[in-house]
Amino acid sequence: MKKVVKFGGSSLASAEQFKKVGAIIKADESRVYVVPSAPGKRFSGDTKVTDMLLHMYATASEGKDIDEEIKAIKARYDEIITGLELKDFSLDKDFEEIANLMKTEPSKDFAASRGEYLNGKIMAKYLGVEFIDAAEVIFFNDEGKLNDYKTEKVLSERLAQCERAVVPGFYGLGKDGKVKTFSRGGSDVTGSIVAQAGRVDVYENWTDVSGFLVSDPRIVDNPKPIKYITYRELRELSYMGASVLHEDAIFPVRRCGIPINIRNTNRPEDPGTWIVESTAQKQDYVVTGIAGKKDFCTIFISKAMMNSEIGFGRKVLQAFEENDISFEHMPSGIDTMTIVVHADEFLHKEQSVVSAIHRLAAPDSIEIEAGLALVAVVGRGMKSASGTAGKLFSALANEGINIKMIDQGSSELNIIIGVKNDDFEKSIRAIYATFIKD
């Protein structure tokens, strides 16, 4: 049995948190590869180290002195080093290198990556294991996307040479030979890449919550935890706003069938949530999760005999493509079609889109409405449970909530409904109360 363990910024924000992480790793011999994030906030109002590094970069790019920024960032790491009593260890040379590069050739990606890099060096020293610089084993192509083939080849060969190692998250090496970062939250992706290349059995992702919850605790009081969730369900919920795990982190492990276990650093005894390819484990509820987003627009297009006009849908979508706008959903009827888009992408281009639709598809009328929220009800159990849609609509009707749009995926894995922004939170609470029983 081999495991990759990835720890988030809150898990490594201080020496005290480092010690918790060290105890977790040492408690299980199978935890052989460690992927650390940069130090997060130590308390409310504190600043994440990555944000401090980005501020340093912004100052350097303006040609201003960064000595104070360097000093403040170094103090964060020195505090951790001192708290861990690593007496023969120093990051002085690393900070000299950072300062010199920022003053001569400021790089945003290099600056942002140093949080993980420095934390990785401390973690490797604290655990007494090998440190592997991610820039030596993770590679990007010309388009800035992960070079899967080269990364897996080099990283798997490197991991095979060491029993235990620390690989910092969030960055790799670009095609130009310079450090390049993933998007924010990319340490999750690094953990998944290491899990795939290391041929491990489990990818443990440690954070400050005990796994996924059925719904957002800021909306629903004390929502139930999710014990098992499939990759597909996670993808749907992540896309609709659930934010425990970076959604791109699913793909490397999904290809290999490696399960992900979301765990809580501050409550290591909690079982967390298992993210799996498939499972026969009995679900507690028909619904696995409820998530959503606000601020969408609907473009309602009407034309008589639309259903008999070949190519009408393609022409409408071409209008959005010409304006570089992606659509979210497209429910349709015999003579009508509704396109749902993000308001922030659409509103400043709305008249351009409208004129393009008229030019390309010649509809009878177009109506635009803003202020729409989408709520996704996701669950693999919905396929075999009768009356799910009826219960969902009744729950909303009982609260006086008007449904503006309905879209059910062909896989019967999810139902998405559109409501007014003002009804968003009320809708989620009503759905939760109907499907999740104490």
Order of alpha helices (4+ residues) and beta strands (2+ residues): beta-alpha-beta-alpha-alpha-alpha-alpha-beta-alpha-beta-beta-beta-alpha-beta-beta-alpha-alpha-beta-beta-beta-alpha-beta-alpha-alpha-beta-alpha-beta-beta-alpha
